[in-house]
Amino acid sequence: MGCVSSKHLDATSTIISKRSSNPLPSYSTSSSSSSHPPAYPTDMKLDISSDSTPVLTEPHGVNSPKAALRKEQVHQMSADFVADPKNLMVQNAAHSLDFSTLLTNREVMIADNHVFNTKIPIESMVTNQKSSGRCWIFAALNVFRVEVMKKYNLEEFELSQGYLFFWDKFEKSNWFLECMIDLRDKDVNDRVVQHLLKEPVNDGGQWDMLINLVARYGVVPKALYPESFSSSSSGKLNTLVISKLRDHAVVLRRMASLGHSVEQLRHEKEKCLKEIYNILAITLGEPPKKPFTWAFRNKDKKYFEFNNLTPQAYFKEHVGYPVEETISIINDPRNKSMALYTVQYLGNISGGRPIRYVNAPIDDLKTLAIKKLSAGKPVWFGADVGKYLHRDAGILDPKLFQYDLAFNVSFNMTKAERLIHGESLMTHAMVFTGVHLDEDGKPIRWRVENSWGDVGGDKGYLTMSDAWFSEFVYQVVLEKEIVPQKFLDVLEQPVHVLPAFDPMGALA
């Protein structure tokens, strides 16, 4: 579903259920008329105009009388519940309070403080993605801006998140349509086709997608391309773009079923992309088309002015981050370590850099992140932010809520089992800016720069326990120059392709 914003966090389960309830396309007999031929005849599994009624095989076990709840079972459960006075006390409190407030572990709140013995020298005001899923862009630009602030001695600075958002949305639209062309001979009910149709584009992304965007489009200061309503609140824009893309997917599949060539399909695709461009230009504003001037004063009131800049030249000359010399290292305990992975049909720019992950043990991710932080540099990472988060205190810790005390329940899945059973996946990208180490150099807690504004935690900065890192961090990005050769060697291995619907294809 893409990156989780602070607005989306409490509604995640609702969003997922609404999306999963979308019915498959249905077709009436009029769709097979000569004026409106069926989009894909092989998809029409049932002739709904037929007198015959399709026979479905009901699942036997779930409809067995032995599977039904029995009244005596429920009565016994109720009796057991009221027999424990603690249940009634908690019930009374939870009637008028958020139950997570009742379960918050005071000792954890004290231990997970916002003091760190290792921090990068430059931190800035926390940015705010608002009601959008652009965390991966915000996190990346928060890494980039450290270079600019250091170079020019700036107090505060932001690069334009909306600028990359525009081009990402446009490129992803082209990517989706190309996927539809590539899958034109597949049944519409094919699992991969349905996965792509479920959400043709969203706000989320992956680090290699960011590399593609910067390589092709560069970056610009936020003052040059400011936020619009639809970049900060992207829901309606996404709905419009997704509807248009699905609409055109039908057209492309219909043309393919009638024997049109790939070249003809791509010619038709251009019509859709023109409409998408117009939608984006109206809602977000057109990106700069002419060379621009960047002028500012730094902390010492010294004036700077740079003229005739393009977005690509601006990134190269004034940001200078080695974005193309980075490596994404993931922790996926389901799969072999020290192996190279990608995800089928995951990307944003056709002809761009493919998605590549080096899978490694979680301790390697920690060691490398500490190495970079100790050198005074921030670390982009991806995690499942909705798990064990205290929003106001700004704390991430698996011991934060004492569910066992209130509900007499425990959660025992491993990280691999959570991935396999749909309990966890990467939902959000943020930035490490510090770590607290014990006397042996082992991490105790991590300092996190989020992108939900300066409310909560330490002016928007979070504290993550090391135990939370182990369970819910899935990816870190590092410069190749600080990574041991054994990780770089993995990049030369054959690539293991995970299916399009694999959880490691989740967009932060």
N, C-alpha and C positions, 0 to 999 in steps of 0.2 A: 504493500500500500504506500510505500515511500516513507520519508522521514516523519517522525512524530513531532508536532509542535506542542507548545504548552496548552493551546486551545483544544487540540485533539486528544490529549492524553487521557482524560477521564471518559472520553466517548469512544475509545478504541474498539471495544467489543461491539458497540452499536454499529459503527462504520463497517466492520467486517461482516456482520450478519446481514446488513443491507446489501452489500455487494454480492455476497454469496447467494442471495435470493433471486438474482436476476434470472428469469426463465430463458431457456434456449429459444432461438427463433422458431416461429411456427409459420406454416405456409398454407394458404387457402388454394382452392382449385384455380382461382383467377390468376395466380402467379405463374401458371403454366400456359397461359394464353399466348397467342402469337405476338401480341403487342408487348407483353411483359413475360418473357421466357423465365423459367426458374433460374435462380442465381447459381445453383449447383445441384443438378438433378439427382446425383447419387446421394445427396444429403436427405432426400425426402423418404424417410424410412417407412412412414405410415401413410396410406391413402385415406385421409380423414373423410372423404366423400363416399367411401366404400360402405356397403351394408355389413361387412364383417367387423366384428369387434376384436381388437387385439387382445390376446391372452397374456397376462403377465404372471410370472412365477413369484408368488409371495414368499418372503423369507420365512422358513419353517420355524426356526428356533425362537425368534422374537415374538411370534404369534402363538406360541405354545401356552396352554393354560398354566403350566408349571412356571412360566416366566413372569406371570402377572403378580403385581403386589397384592398381598393378602391383608385383610382388615386386621387380623390379629398381629401381623407384623407391625403395622403402623401404630396400633394401640400400645404395643410393647415399647416401641421407640419413644412415644409420648410419655409413657410412664417412667422410663429411664431418664428422660430429659428433666421432668419436674422433680424427680427424686434428688437431684443435685442442686442445692441452693445457689451454687455459683452460677449455674445457667440462668436462673431467674434474675439474679443481680445484673449479670451482663446484658440480659435481654432488656431489662428496664433502662439501662444506660444507653444501649444501642438504639432504643426507640427514638431518641431525640438527638443523638450524636452520630457523627461519622465513626463507624466502628474502628477504623484504622487509628483514630485518635486515642481510643481506649487501649490499643494494643502496642503503642509506641514504647520501645525499650529505652528507658531513661539512661541506663548505663551506656548504651550505644550512642545516644545523642551527646553525651559528655565526651566519650572517647573519640568520636569522629569530628574533632574540632577543625578549624580552618587555619591551623598553624603548621608550617612545613619548613624543614631544614634544607630543602633543595628546591629552588624556584628559578625560572628564567628571569633575567634582569628587566625585561620590558613586558608589562601587562597593560592592557587598555580597557576602557569601558566595555562592558558586555553588550554585544549587538542583540538585535531582536528580529527574529524571522516572522513574528506575529502569527497570523492564521494561515501559514503556508508550510509546505514540507521541504523547504530549501536548506535544511540544516547542513547537508554535505557541502553546498556552495559557501554558506556562511563560515563553516569550520575551515575550509580551505583558504578562503580570503582572510580569515583571522590569522592563519599561519603566514600568509604572504605579507600582511600589513606590518608584521614585526620587522621585516627587512626594510620596509620603507621608513618606518618610524625611527629605526636605528640609524639609517643612512642620513636622514635629514633632521634628527633630533626633534621629533614631533610629539606633542602632548597627546593628541587624539587623532585618529585617522581611520577612514573606512574606504574600501574599494566597493564598486557598485555590484551588489548581488543581483539586482534586477537586470543588469546587462547580460550576465551569463545565463540568467533564467530565461530571457527572451530566446537566445540562440539555442539553448538546450531544448526548450519546448519545440522550437521549429525543427531542429535536427531529429529529435525523437519522433516527431510526426512522420518525417521522411523514413526513418528507420522502421517504424511500424508498417507503413505502406509497403516497403520493400520486403518485410517479413511476410505480409499477405501475398505478395507476388511469388515469393519463394515457396510458400505453402499452398499455392493455388490448386494443386491437385489433391490435397488432403481433404477428407471429409470435414465438414464444419464442426462436427462433434468430436473430432480428434482432440486429445487432451492438450496438446501444445497450442493448437489453434484457439481452443476455448480459453486457455490461460492468457494468451495475448489479447484476445477480444475482451476479457474481463476488465482490463485496465490498459488500453492502448498507450497511454502516456500518464505519468504522474510527476510530482515535483521532485521525487527522490532521485538519488544517483549513487554512483560509485567513483572511487578515486581515478581509475583509468578513464572514465567519462570526463572527469575534470581536466585531465591532461589533454584529451582531445579538444575540448572547448578552448583551452588557453592556447594551444598550438595553432588553432585555426582563427580564433577571434581575439586573442589577447585579453586585456582587462582595461578598465578605465576607473578613475576616481568616482566616488559616489556622487559628488557634486555635479559631475557631467551627465550622469544618467541616474536620476533620483528614483525613489520608490514611487509606484502608482498604487491606487486602491487595489487593483487586481494582482499586483505582485505581492502585496502584504496580506491579501485575503483572496487566495487563488481558487477557491472552491467553484464559483460560478464559471470562471474562465475554463477550468478543467472540464467541467460538465459540457460546455459548449464545444470545446476542441474534441473531446472524446466522442461526442455524438456525431460530429462531422466525420471523424476518422472511421467510425463503424459504418456510417452511411456509405463512405467511399469504399470500404472493404467489400461491401455487397456488390458495388459496381464492378470492382476489379475481379471478383470471383465469378460474376455473371459473364463478363467478357472472356475470362479464361475458359469457362465451360463452353463457350461458343467458338473456341479455337483461335482467339486473338493471340498474337505473338507477345513475347516479353517486351519488345520495343513498343508495341502499341499500348500495352498496359502502363509502361512508364510514361508515355505521352499523356495518357489519361491521368496518371498520378500528379502530373504538373498542375492540372486544373485544381485538384484538391489542395495542393501546397500553396497555390496562390490565395485560395480562400483562407487557409490557416494563417498565412502571413498577414493578411488584412486584419484578421481577428486579433492577432498579437500586436500589430502596430497600433490598432485603435485602443486596446486595453492597457498596453504597457508602454507605448510610445516607440517610435522608430529609433534604433541605435544610431549613434553618430556616424555620419557618412563622409565627413570632411576632417582633415587634420585639426587638432584642437590644441589649446593652450592650457597649461597647468600652472597656476600661480598660488602662492601661499606664504605665510610667515611661520617660522618654527618657534620653539619655546623661548629662544633668545631674541625673538622679534625680528630676526633676519629675514629679508624678503628674497624669495626665489621665483623665477619665471622660466618656464620651458615651453617653446613654441613648436608648431608643426609636428605634433606627435600623432602617431596612429596607435590604436590599441595594442598592436603587436609590438611596436617600438617602445611603447610605454612600459609594457611588462619586461621587456629585455633590458632596457636602460635604467629603469627606476625601481622595479621590483627585484628582478634578478634572482628569483628563487629557482633552483635547478629542478623544475617540476618534472621534466622528462627523464631525469636521472634518479628516480625514486622507485621503491619497490613496495608492493602490498603484501603483508604477511598476515595470514589468517590463522585462527585456531578452530578447526573443525574436527572434534574428536571422533566423528563417525568414520573418517577417512584416513588414509595413510599419511604420516608425517613426512616432511622433506620431499614432497611431491608437488607437481604443478597442476593447477586446476583452472577451469573456466566454466561458464554456464551458457548453455545453448540459447541463442537468440537474445543474449544480454548485451546491450550496448546503446550508444546514442548517435554516433556519427558513422555513416556508411563509408568504408574506406579508411577509417581511422584506426587507432591503436586498439587491439582486442583486449578484453578483460583477462587479467592474469593474476592468480593468487598463489603464493607459496604457503603451503600448509605446514605449521610448526607447533611444537608443544607450547602451552601457555606460558611457561617459565621463560622461554626464549623471547616471547613478545614483551614480557616485563623487563628482562635484562636489556634488550635493545632500546626500549622506551626510556629506561633510567640512563642509559649511556647518552642518549640525545638530550635529555633534560639536563644532565650534568654538564653538557657542553653549552647550556644556555639557550636551547632551541625548543620550540613547542612541537607537539606530536599530534597529528590528526589520527583519530581512531573512530571505530564504529562499534556500537553496543546495543543492547536491548534495554532502553532507558526506562521503560514502564515498570520494571521489576524492582520492588523494594526501594522505592523512592519516596522520601519525605520532601515534598515540594517547598514548603516554607523554610525548613531548616537547611535545605540544600544538601541532603545526605543520601548516599546510595550504599546500602549495607544489607546483606541477606539476613542479618539478625535484628533488623530494625523493628519488625512487627512480630509480636509474640502470639502467633495464631494458636499455638499449642495451649496457652493459658486460657484463652477465651473459648475456643472451639474444640479443644482436645483433638486437633488434627496436626499432621506433619506432612511435609512434601519431600519426597525421597528420590525423585528422578535425577539422574546424572545429566550433565550438560549434553551429552550425545543423545540421551533419551528425550530430553526436551526438544531438541532439533527434530528428531524422528517423529515425535507425536504432536507436533504443532504447538508446543507450549512456549517456544522461544525462537527468536531470530533477530537479526540486526534491524533495528528500527530507527536509529538516530546516530548522527555523527557529531562529535565534539572535539575538544582539543585539550590535551594534557599540558599544563604549564608548571607543574611542580609535583614533588613526591616527598613523603616523609620516610626516612630510612632509619632502621635501628642501628645499634653499634656494630653489627656485622654486615651492614650494607643491604639488608633485606627490606623490602617495602612494607610499610604499615598502612599507609593511606595515600591517595593521589588527589592532586588539585586539578579541577576540571573547569575549563572555560566553556560555558554553554552559550546558546543563542536565543534565550527566552527573555531577554531584558535583564534589568538590574534588580528585580524583585526576587527575594528568597535567597537563602544561603549567604555567602559573603559578597553582597552586591551583585548577585547573579552567578558567582562562581560556586561550584559544588565541591563536596568532599566525597570521595569514593573509597570504601574500604578495600584492602587488598583481596579479601575473600570475594567481594563483588566482582572485582576485575577477573578473578579466576572463572567465575560462573557465567558472566554476562558480557564480557568484552570479546569480540569476534575478530577484530582487524586493527592493525596499526600500520601506518605508512612512514617509511624512513628513507633518508637519502642513501643511495648505494654506497657512498664513500665511507659510511660508518658501519656498514653491515658486513659481517664475516663472509669470506669467499664462498663458504659452503651454501649459503642462501642464494648467492648469485649464480652458482652452478646449477641450481634447480631450474632457473629460467631457461636453461638449454635442454631440459628434459622434454620428452613427449608430453603433450597436454592431456589430462583427464577431463573429459567433458561431462559435467553434471547436467541433468535435464533442466529444461526451462523453468519448471515449477519447483525446483529444489530450493530449500530455504536459504542456501548461500547465494541465491540470486536476488534476495531481498534488497531493496534500495533504501539506503539510509536517508 
